[in-house]
Amino acid sequence: MAILQLKNVSYAYKNNKNKKILNSVSTEFEKGVFYAILGTSGSGKTTLLSLLAGLDEPQYGEVKFTGEDIKVKGYRHHRKNQISLVFQNYNLIDYMTPLENLKLVNKRADKQILLDFGLDLTDIKRNVLQLSGGQQQRVAIARALVTDVPIILADEPTGNLDAETADDIIGVLKQSAHMQGKCVIVVTHSKHLANQADVVLELKNQKLLQLEKTMPTR
Amino acid sequence: MSMIKRAWYYVTRKKSKSLLMFLILFGIATATISGIAIKKATVDTRSKLNQSINASFTLENNLQNNMGVGSRGLGNVPASAVEQIKSIDGITEVNARMIGEVDLIDLQKVKLTNPRVQYNESLEAYKNFSDLEGMTDSSLDNKFISGVLSLSKGRHITKEDTQKVLVHEEFAELNDLKLHDKIYVQASVLSSVPPNEAVTKEKMALEIIGMFSGSNMDRATTEHELVENAIISDMQTVKLLRGYNDTSAIYQNVNFYLNDPKELPTILDKVGKLPIDWSNYQITKSSNDYPALTASLDSMDELINKMLIGIIVISAIILSLVLAFWVNGRIHETGVLLSLGVSKINIITQYVVEIVIIAVVSFGLSYFSGQAIAQKIGDSIVQQASEVGAMSAQQDLGGMQLGADPNSGTFTKTLDGIDVSITLAEMGYVWFIGGLIILLSVSISSIFIIRLKPKEILSKMS
């Protein structure tokens, strides 16, 4: 069974209801698969991710988690227990250290995961704003991974990073899907990132189309 | 991570923002605690004065029909009227006053520093003349109750005393007198009242049992009016000087005191029905003797109420504005926490806890700053209120000039001061009012967060 499912989802901006962003979109996402959703600027990629994350609700249709509409248990429940979000601009809490940012989502979070992600003991004790962009994104992904949630949603996670760091981050996301069995959904306009994904979808003309599909290499 | 931990991290790590909030809350708390302490001090002062000036009345000449005795128009309130009133239930104390006119023997009077009247022979004849103001209990006298005079050494005159006096400290210093020394007086040959055969012509030795301080409320025209030259004696001595016994005595006026100011109307009603010649005598509520004091208390009440309301309203506005910036400036953090599944109420509670953490320190320290400035603010308000009170009392007199003697001083007597102190009770009020302002301000400034969906907040972030 699909872990996450869009069923006939339609969405238009509040202030311009005539301009639809999504029009009766239906698709399914499975565990252990790394998805990339491509689209041009303004095509509605971030809106789609917000609907999947329970940050917004569709005007029509349903977003389902393991077959149940996410609004049944509540959007906050969905965000807290079923998904993790990774943003392009990292979105760390700026008055906390990397480890404290991890403890926001899991009180038992350990520094080991940060060490595994390439940060050293000094970095761990610093304020997150004193870290480089790549380090901050690693912390953001570590924060997404220290929870037990089965889905990672990422919005342009490599948008602000250099090519080498971007590849590192893509590798981490891939590993999360293939090694930990998480469902990783990334929205991006980066063809390079999309090439690394197991499944590539494109948001075009208010529809979500699958471009290619290969089974994940485990 | 718990909301309290997040709040603690924010307060301790965003030092400049926390310091700014500390200063604002500290200012608000200091102003509020000062306002509350001054308000309480005003209420206490009013209550004390109520007891002393509203729980008594005076029997005196009705000057419209009875100009009194002698060329000075001294009071002629008969002892029989006093006895009738004394017998009414509810009256607990009586203080009668009687003026004796004496010549001081081998004593100097305190001189006017800036006399309005030029020296002349008629004044020279009065250089030893003085009033000896007899009373049954000087502690109940209006001049002492109002604070025009205050006992600085020794004790008050009581009804058991005979041949005892209270003198002014400056008079004592001028004549090198100390407690228990004796002064000598003799019934004056210049007495304004008709001679009485029973008047003692002998020199009398009067023991000083107390000294008082105080100054004229208005500028004195003659030495006789100077508070420094006032001599207060016991009733037996003055009766002797004027040749009266207990039944033949006539008094300047008599004050009657009761325990409960609320009983005053009932008692006055009973007094009015007594067979006393009400065309020649009248009853005055003692509160009428303190028009400026009452007016200054009213003015004080008004000023402090306006100040307190002003503090609370301005504090709420300032805090709401600052908190609006505080919360709006954290839209990014709010969005992140929402995306992590933290509830809106949890986030807003974190902001409240942060303010409470800072408030604990600032409200606590306001106890000391309040101690330092509340009394000064209180004194300043008393001064303003007294000016308004004095002006109002003067207007009520219709331009009539009162004498500068100590007894007229009660009319223009205003509030000397209030004793402002800050206790745990005031701190409790500050916490209550401050807490309400914080809750109100955080609620107002958080309204837009509550209204928005997480995605809208996140889109504002980007």
Interface residues (C-beta under 8 A of the other chain):
Chain A: T47 S50 A53 L55 D56 E57 Y75 R76 H77 H78 R79 K80 N81 L85 F87 N89 N91 L92 I93 D94 Y95 M96 E100 K103 L104 V105 K107 N127
Chain B: M1 R6 Y9 Y10 R13 K14 H332 E333 G335 V336 L337 L338 S339 L340 G341 V342 S343 K453 P454 K455 L458 M461 S462
